[in-house]
Structures are given as C-alpha cells and as structure tokens.
Amino acid sequence: MREIFSGTLIPVLLCLSLVVMPAAADADSFNRAYKDTLTVYGNANLDDVIDEYDIEYVQGIINGTEDETQFADANYDGQIDDDDIAQIELIIADEEDELTILDMDNRTVTVPMPVERIIATGYGSIHTLMQLGAEDKIIGCSHPDQWSALPYAAPELDDLPDTGGPSKTNFNVELAASLEPDVIFSCSSGGGFGDVDMISDKTQVPTIAVSSGEGLWFVDELRIIGAITGNDDRARDIIDYTKEKVDEIAEITSKIPDEDKPVVFACGCCKSLTTSCGTTPEIELAGGLCVPGAAWGQQVSKEQIIKWNPDVIVIQWASTEWIEEVLSDPVLQNVNAVKNGRVYSTIGGYWGDAPLDQYMASVYYLAKLFYPDEFEGLDVEEEGNEIWEHLYGVDGLYTEMAEEYNFYRWD
C-alpha cells in the first residue's frame, strides 16, 4: 500500500484552518501556509498523508457530518461524492490514472500517472529528482552549472538534451515539446526564477512549480516531486535525515547568546563584495547574525561594509585570489573580518533555487568557521561527504568540491 505523505523541518508557526487555506505567492509563504498539509487532492482531512482516514472524512462530507475541505475533491471534478472515495482508494493502491496537486505557485495541476518522462528546468528540481532516485525518468534538463555537486555526482546529465533555464528568455520550448514529457518541473515564479505558465501554455505539458523556501528547507519540493514520481518513502527519509542533521548543529548554536554571535556578511560570487546574499538561514542556524538590513541581490558599497563591520565575511565559491584581494584592500583594513583574517570561501546555497545538499553542508561548515572551539571535534569534511553520499549515493563529493572551490580546511 502506498501512502503519500508530507513533513516539516521547522517548528509550526501558524495555525491552519481545516476548511480554508491561505493563498501562497512564493516558496517561502507556500511552506508557511501549508506546512504539515500534503497538497495533493485526496488529502481530505488536511493532514500529512493520504490514507483510509481521508476516505472516512469524505464519507463524512457526503453524510453532512464534516466540513468540505480544500483537497477533498480527489478527482477534481467540482463536486464531492463517491467518485472521490474511489479516487482516494486508487491513490492508496498506487493505481490512479492521474493525480491533481497544488504546486508552489498556488496552481492546480493534473498530471497523468504513472510519470515516466520528466523535464527538469531549474537546478533545484534536478537535484531533488536525483536525490529521490528518479534520475532514470529525466529525459531533458537545464544542464547543471559548475557550482554544484551534480557535475561530480551525475556527469551523465550533460548527455541529456539541454532544455535551458526556466525563464521565457532561455527555455527551449520546441525542444522540450519534442521530447514528449509527461510532466515538466520548473522553478516557482514567486522567486523570479521561472515562468511556469509560459512553459505550460507553449508545450501543452503539465508544468509544476517547485522551489526551496528560505529557511523552511525543502519539505514541499520533496513531497510534491515524491508524490508525482512515486518516491514518497525516499522523500520521507530525506526530510527526516535533514531534520536530524540540522538539529545536531542547532542544538548547540541555539544556546549561544546573541551578544556572543559573530556578525556575518554573506556575499555572492564576486571578489568586489558588491552583491549581498541577504539574511540567510544557514548562517542563522550555524549561530551567526546576518548583517542588518541586507537583502538578497542588493548592491553593496564598501562604505556600507565598513558601517556593518562584520566579524566574518563569506564569499560563495571564492578563489584564493579573491580572498587575498579582500584581505589586502586598503579601504577595508579596519573591518573586523579583514583585521582578523576571517574571510572565507563558502559553499553556495544562498539563492532561491539552490539544492538541499548545499544548504545542509553549509550549516556544518559555517558552524565550525564561527565557533572552532565549540565544534573542535566536528570533522566538517567527513560530515559533508556523508551528507552528499546519503543524498546522491556517491562518496567523496565534499572533498572534491572543497579542493576545487577553496573551502577552508581544518588540520
């Protein structure tokens, strides 16, 4: 018997009504709105699984003893009746002909089942499909850039047709349509990355918006893709594993008073420090304080950096030359991070479609950068390799990337 589930990695902050769900405009608000609710039609009682209790709930709606709910119309025909009970029974048995979901752009999408041919445009969905073990279903994708584990973990992706990125300016509609996919996964347009309506309209293929939510991790992306690809159990494993790993660090850093935490400026991939990564969940979980008022993609002057006076500066994927240039910059010599030599290359992950493995490894890496004494016994390289092996089944990925991208190495 198949059970489609969901889960959450961050404590519940808002209460959900059983009857009416709030609209969600992007991945972050979607995760906050739906938290423990699986957004698959058939989840009548709005919990985290489709099971016999949903059949009972729909029967209660029919009998007039339960209120109608957002996902009770399992076959999405506009009415709640015995046909919805039949659809739920098919979902539980993994025999449904189609599945209707609410995606992370708040769009209702019906997908023919089972799904065998997938196009993934946007790096988040590619990584998630690989992590879920659904790589054999990918028939075309945005080719991974160099700043990720995929060139090391899955070089075979470069042999697939490159359908381009998720925006209207670089998605190859003709190529994608010619591949005859069952479904296309794209970035949520709420973060400004994707254009799912354009892709759906022009290809006439069901297109599902998924993205990571800042600080809320990847629960919705994992559970939606897991439900569509039939990899629910693997998604459950990843969700539980991520919570366990993050809690391992947060249990220590959460006890550190704010006055003892380093102020951290996270910068995009540039040696001039001009592009801010904003307030990042990895830094906060690792026990740092993000510089106040910074926004993702914000252009930052050196005068502003001097005003912030961060204790630590981290630059995504920085070369040795970039770091030396910052440390030797005469304008920045009175900045604490420069005075104390605390300028580091770091794992990327501070953008809306970054993969889970980078977020997780970043928390370990940053925690030891910030608190070398508290985490003296932490072997960041060993943990990073274990994380990436758990997610991709390939050993030594962190070591390869640490060597390639100048991550700080402890003796």
C-alpha positions as CSV (number, residue, x, y, z in Angstrom):
1,M,0.0,0.0,0.0
2,R,1.3,3.5,-0.9
3,E,0.9,6.4,1.5
4,I,1.6,9.8,0.1
5,F,2.9,12.0,2.9
6,S,4.4,15.3,3.9
7,G,6.5,16.5,6.8
8,T,8.1,19.6,8.2
9,L,11.6,20.5,9.4
10,I,10.8,23.8,11.1
11,P,8.5,24.3,14.1
12,V,5.0,25.2,13.2
13,L,4.5,29.0,13.4
14,L,1.0,29.4,12.1
15,C,-2.3,27.5,12.6
16,L,-4.1,26.2,9.6
17,S,-7.8,26.1,9.2
18,L,-9.2,22.7,8.1
19,V,-11.5,24.4,5.7
20,V,-9.8,27.3,4.0
21,M,-6.1,27.6,3.3
22,P,-4.3,30.9,2.7
23,A,-3.0,31.7,-0.8
24,A,0.7,31.4,-1.2
25,A,2.7,33.7,-3.5
26,D,6.2,32.1,-3.3
27,A,8.0,29.1,-1.9
28,D,8.5,30.7,1.5
29,S,4.9,31.6,2.0
30,F,3.7,28.4,0.5
31,N,5.7,26.4,3.1
32,R,4.4,28.6,5.9
33,A,0.8,28.3,4.6
34,Y,0.7,24.5,4.1
35,K,3.4,23.3,6.5
36,D,2.1,19.9,7.6
37,T,-0.5,19.6,4.8
38,L,0.1,17.5,1.8
39,T,-1.2,19.5,-1.2
40,V,-2.5,16.5,-3.2
41,Y,-6.2,16.4,-4.0
42,G,-7.5,13.4,-2.0
43,N,-5.9,14.6,1.3
44,A,-9.4,15.4,2.5
45,N,-8.6,15.7,6.2
46,L,-5.7,18.0,5.5
47,D,-3.0,16.0,7.4
48,D,0.3,14.8,6.0
49,V,-0.8,11.5,4.3
50,I,-3.5,10.1,2.0
51,D,-4.9,7.1,3.7
52,E,-8.1,5.4,4.9
53,Y,-8.8,8.4,7.2
54,D,-9.3,10.5,4.1
55,I,-11.9,8.0,2.8
56,E,-13.7,8.3,6.2
57,Y,-13.5,12.1,6.0
58,V,-15.0,12.3,2.5
59,Q,-17.8,10.0,3.6
60,G,-18.4,12.4,6.5
61,I,-18.7,15.3,4.0
62,I,-21.2,13.3,1.9
63,N,-23.2,12.5,5.0
64,G,-23.1,16.1,6.2
65,T,-21.1,15.4,9.4
66,E,-17.8,17.0,8.2
67,D,-17.0,20.3,6.5
68,E,-15.8,20.4,2.9
69,T,-12.0,21.0,2.7
70,Q,-9.6,22.2,0.1
71,F,-8.3,18.9,-1.1
72,A,-11.4,16.7,-0.5
73,D,-12.4,16.8,-4.2
74,A,-9.9,14.0,-5.0
75,N,-10.8,13.7,-8.7
76,Y,-11.1,17.5,-9.1
77,D,-14.4,17.5,-10.8
78,G,-16.1,20.2,-8.8
79,Q,-18.1,18.0,-6.5
80,I,-17.5,15.7,-3.6
81,D,-19.1,12.3,-3.9
82,D,-18.4,8.6,-4.1
83,D,-16.1,9.1,-7.1
84,D,-13.7,10.9,-4.8
85,I,-13.7,8.0,-2.5
86,A,-12.9,5.8,-5.5
87,Q,-10.0,8.1,-6.5
88,I,-8.5,8.0,-2.9
89,E,-8.7,4.2,-3.0
90,L,-6.7,4.3,-6.3
91,I,-4.1,6.7,-4.8
92,I,-3.6,4.5,-1.8
93,A,-3.2,1.4,-4.0
94,D,-0.8,3.3,-6.4
95,E,-3.2,2.7,-9.3
96,E,-4.5,6.2,-10.1
97,D,-4.6,7.3,-13.7
98,E,-4.0,10.9,-12.8
99,L,-3.0,13.0,-9.8
100,T,-4.0,16.6,-9.1
101,I,-1.8,18.7,-6.9
102,L,-1.5,22.3,-5.8
103,D,2.0,23.4,-6.8
104,M,4.2,26.0,-5.1
105,D,2.8,28.8,-7.3
106,N,-0.6,28.1,-5.9
107,R,-1.6,26.5,-9.3
108,T,-3.7,23.4,-9.5
109,V,-2.1,20.9,-11.9
110,T,-3.4,17.5,-13.0
111,V,-0.7,15.0,-14.1
112,P,-1.2,11.7,-15.9
113,M,0.1,8.8,-13.9
114,P,2.4,7.0,-13.8
115,V,5.0,9.6,-14.7
116,E,7.9,8.1,-16.8
117,R,9.3,11.0,-18.7
118,I,10.4,14.2,-17.0
119,I,11.9,17.5,-18.0
120,A,13.5,19.5,-15.1
121,T,14.3,23.1,-15.7
122,G,15.8,24.8,-12.7
123,Y,18.6,23.4,-10.7
124,G,16.5,22.7,-7.6
125,S,14.2,20.2,-9.2
126,I,17.1,18.4,-11.0
127,H,18.9,17.9,-7.7
128,T,15.7,16.8,-6.0
129,L,14.9,14.3,-8.7
130,M,18.5,12.9,-8.3
131,Q,18.2,12.8,-4.5
132,L,14.8,10.9,-4.8
133,G,16.3,8.3,-7.1
134,A,14.2,9.4,-10.1
135,E,17.1,10.2,-12.3
136,D,16.1,7.5,-14.8
137,K,12.9,9.4,-15.6
138,I,14.8,12.6,-16.6
139,I,14.8,13.0,-20.4
140,G,15.9,16.6,-20.6
141,C,17.0,19.3,-18.2
142,S,18.9,22.5,-17.6
143,H,22.5,21.4,-17.7
144,P,24.0,21.8,-14.2
145,D,26.4,24.7,-13.7
146,Q,29.8,24.1,-12.3
147,W,28.8,25.4,-8.8
148,S,27.0,22.3,-7.6
149,A,27.6,18.6,-6.8
150,L,25.9,17.3,-9.9
151,P,28.9,17.6,-12.3
152,Y,30.7,15.2,-9.9
153,A,27.7,13.1,-8.8
154,A,25.9,12.8,-12.2
155,P,28.1,13.7,-15.1
156,E,25.7,11.8,-17.3
157,L,23.2,14.7,-17.1
158,D,25.4,16.5,-19.7
159,D,24.5,13.8,-22.2
160,L,20.8,14.7,-22.0
161,P,19.1,17.3,-24.2
162,D,19.6,20.8,-22.6
163,T,16.2,22.4,-22.5
164,G,17.6,25.6,-21.0
165,G,16.6,27.5,-17.9
166,P,13.1,28.1,-16.6
167,S,12.5,31.7,-17.9
168,K,10.8,32.7,-21.1
169,T,14.1,34.0,-22.5
170,N,16.1,30.8,-22.2
171,F,13.7,27.8,-22.1
172,N,13.8,25.9,-25.3
173,V,10.0,25.3,-25.9
174,E,10.4,23.4,-29.2
175,L,13.0,21.0,-27.9
176,A,11.0,20.4,-24.7
177,A,7.8,19.6,-26.5
178,S,9.6,17.3,-29.0
179,L,10.8,15.1,-26.1
180,E,7.2,14.4,-25.2
181,P,7.5,14.6,-21.4
182,D,4.7,13.5,-19.1
183,V,5.5,16.5,-16.8
184,I,7.8,19.4,-16.5
185,F,9.2,20.6,-13.2
186,S,10.2,24.3,-13.1
187,C,11.1,27.0,-10.6
188,S,8.4,28.8,-8.7
189,S,7.8,32.2,-10.4
190,G,7.4,33.7,-7.0
191,G,11.1,33.9,-6.6
192,G,11.5,35.5,-10.0
193,F,13.3,32.4,-11.5
194,G,10.7,30.6,-13.5
195,D,7.7,31.2,-15.9
196,V,5.6,28.1,-15.4
197,D,2.5,29.4,-17.1
198,M,4.5,30.2,-20.3
199,I,6.1,26.8,-20.3
200,S,2.8,25.0,-19.7
201,D,1.0,27.1,-22.4
202,K,3.6,26.7,-25.1
203,T,4.4,23.0,-24.5
204,Q,0.9,21.9,-23.5
205,V,2.6,19.7,-20.9
206,P,1.6,19.7,-17.2
207,T,4.1,22.0,-15.6
208,I,4.7,22.1,-11.8
209,A,6.3,24.9,-9.9
210,V,8.7,23.9,-7.1
211,S,11.4,25.7,-5.2
212,S,13.0,25.7,-1.9
213,G,11.6,28.1,0.8
214,E,14.2,30.2,2.5
215,G,14.8,28.8,6.0
216,L,12.0,26.3,5.6
217,W,14.1,23.9,3.7
218,F,12.7,21.6,1.0
219,V,9.7,19.8,2.5
220,D,7.2,20.9,-0.1
221,E,9.5,20.4,-3.1
222,L,10.4,16.9,-1.8
223,R,6.9,15.9,-1.1
224,I,5.4,17.2,-4.3
225,I,8.1,15.6,-6.5
226,G,8.0,12.5,-4.4
227,A,4.2,12.2,-4.9
228,I,4.4,12.7,-8.6
229,T,7.3,10.3,-9.2
230,G,6.2,7.6,-6.7
231,N,9.2,8.1,-4.4
232,D,7.3,9.0,-1.2
233,D,9.3,6.8,1.1
234,R,12.6,8.3,-0.1
235,A,11.3,11.8,0.3
236,R,10.3,10.8,3.9
237,D,13.8,9.6,4.5
238,I,15.4,12.8,3.2
239,I,13.1,15.0,5.3
240,D,13.8,13.1,8.5
241,Y,17.5,13.0,7.7
242,T,17.7,16.7,7.1
243,K,15.9,17.5,10.4
244,E,18.3,15.2,12.3
245,K,21.4,16.8,10.7
246,V,20.3,20.4,11.2
247,D,19.1,19.8,14.7
248,E,22.6,18.4,15.5
249,I,24.1,21.8,14.9
250,A,21.1,23.9,16.1
251,E,21.1,22.2,19.5
252,I,24.4,23.9,20.2
253,T,24.1,27.2,18.4
254,S,20.7,27.9,19.7
255,K,22.1,28.2,23.2
256,I,24.6,30.9,22.3
257,P,23.6,34.4,23.4
258,D,23.2,36.9,20.6
259,E,25.9,39.1,22.1
260,D,28.4,36.3,21.6
261,K,27.5,35.6,18.0
262,P,29.6,36.8,15.1
263,V,28.1,39.3,12.7
264,V,28.4,37.9,9.2
265,F,28.2,39.4,5.7
266,A,27.4,36.8,3.0
267,C,28.4,37.9,-0.5
268,G,27.6,36.5,-3.9
269,C,30.2,35.1,-6.3
270,C,32.2,38.3,-6.7
271,K,35.6,39.4,-5.3
272,S,34.4,43.1,-5.0
273,L,31.9,42.1,-2.3
274,T,29.2,44.1,-4.1
275,T,26.4,41.6,-4.2
276,S,24.7,40.7,-0.9
277,C,23.1,37.3,-0.2
278,G,20.8,38.9,2.3
279,T,19.7,37.2,5.5
280,T,20.5,33.5,5.1
281,P,19.1,30.6,7.1
282,E,22.3,28.7,7.0
283,I,24.2,31.5,8.8
284,E,21.5,31.8,11.4
285,L,21.3,28.0,12.1
286,A,25.1,27.9,12.3
287,G,24.9,30.6,15.0
288,G,25.8,33.7,13.1
289,L,24.0,37.1,12.9
290,C,23.4,38.3,9.4
291,V,24.3,42.0,8.9
292,P,21.2,44.0,9.5
293,G,19.1,45.2,6.6
294,A,20.8,43.2,3.9
295,A,18.6,41.9,1.1
296,W,19.3,39.2,-1.5
297,G,20.8,40.6,-4.6
298,Q,21.3,44.0,-3.0
299,Q,24.3,46.0,-4.4
300,V,26.5,46.9,-1.5
301,S,29.2,49.6,-1.3
302,K,32.5,49.3,0.7
303,E,31.2,52.1,2.8
304,Q,28.3,50.0,3.8
305,I,30.5,47.1,4.7
306,I,32.6,49.4,6.9
307,K,29.4,50.6,8.6
308,W,28.3,47.0,9.2
309,N,31.8,46.0,10.4
310,P,31.1,42.2,10.1
311,D,33.2,39.8,12.1
312,V,33.1,37.3,9.3
313,I,32.8,37.6,5.5
314,V,31.9,34.6,3.4
315,I,32.0,34.7,-0.4
316,Q,30.4,32.0,-2.4
317,W,32.9,29.8,-4.3
318,A,35.7,32.3,-3.8
319,S,39.1,31.7,-5.2
320,T,42.3,32.2,-3.1
321,E,43.0,35.3,-5.2
322,W,39.6,36.8,-4.3
323,I,40.1,36.3,-0.6
324,E,43.6,37.8,-0.8
325,E,42.3,40.8,-2.6
326,V,39.7,41.4,0.1
327,L,42.2,40.9,2.9
328,S,44.7,43.4,1.3
329,D,42.1,46.0,0.3
330,P,43.3,49.2,2.0
331,V,39.8,50.6,2.3
332,L,38.6,47.6,4.4
333,Q,41.5,47.2,6.8
334,N,39.5,48.4,9.9
335,V,36.7,45.9,9.2
336,N,36.8,43.2,11.9
337,A,36.7,40.3,9.4
338,V,39.6,41.7,7.5
339,K,41.7,42.6,10.6
340,N,41.3,39.1,12.0
341,G,41.6,37.2,8.7
342,R,38.1,35.8,8.8
343,V,37.3,36.0,5.1
344,Y,36.4,32.6,3.6
345,S,35.2,30.9,0.5
346,T,31.9,29.1,1.2
347,I,29.5,26.6,-0.3
348,G,26.9,28.3,-2.4
349,G,23.3,28.0,-1.3
350,Y,22.1,31.5,-0.7
351,W,19.7,31.7,-3.6
352,G,16.1,30.6,-4.0
353,D,16.7,27.5,-6.2
354,A,19.8,26.1,-4.5
355,P,19.9,22.4,-3.7
356,L,19.4,20.9,-0.3
357,D,22.8,19.3,-0.2
358,Q,24.5,22.7,-0.3
359,Y,22.2,24.1,2.5
360,M,23.0,21.2,4.7
361,A,26.7,21.1,4.2
362,S,26.8,24.9,4.7
363,V,25.4,24.7,8.2
364,Y,28.2,22.3,9.3
365,Y,30.9,24.3,7.5
366,L,29.7,27.7,8.8
367,A,29.2,26.5,12.4
368,K,32.8,25.4,12.7
369,L,34.0,28.6,11.0
370,F,32.1,30.7,13.5
371,Y,32.8,28.5,16.6
372,P,36.0,26.5,16.1
373,D,36.3,25.8,19.8
374,E,32.7,24.7,20.4
375,F,32.9,22.4,17.3
376,E,36.5,21.3,17.8
377,G,35.6,17.6,17.4
378,L,33.5,18.2,14.3
379,D,35.0,16.8,11.1
380,V,33.3,19.0,8.5
381,E,34.8,17.1,5.6
382,E,33.6,13.8,6.9
383,E,30.1,15.2,7.6
384,G,29.9,16.9,4.2
385,N,30.9,13.7,2.4
386,E,28.3,11.7,4.4
387,I,25.6,14.2,3.6
388,W,26.3,14.2,-0.1
389,E,26.7,10.4,-0.2
390,H,23.3,10.0,1.6
391,L,21.7,12.2,-1.0
392,Y,23.4,11.1,-4.1
393,G,25.0,7.7,-3.3
394,V,28.5,8.9,-4.3
395,D,31.4,9.1,-1.8
396,G,33.9,11.9,-1.6
397,L,31.8,14.7,-3.2
398,Y,32.5,17.2,-0.5
399,T,36.3,16.6,-0.7
400,E,36.2,17.1,-4.4
401,M,34.3,20.4,-4.1
402,A,36.4,21.6,-1.2
403,E,39.6,21.2,-3.3
404,E,38.0,22.8,-6.4
405,Y,36.4,25.8,-4.6
406,N,38.9,26.6,-1.9
407,F,36.7,25.8,1.1
408,Y,38.5,26.3,4.4
409,R,40.2,23.1,5.6
410,W,40.9,22.3,9.2
411,D,44.1,20.4,10.1
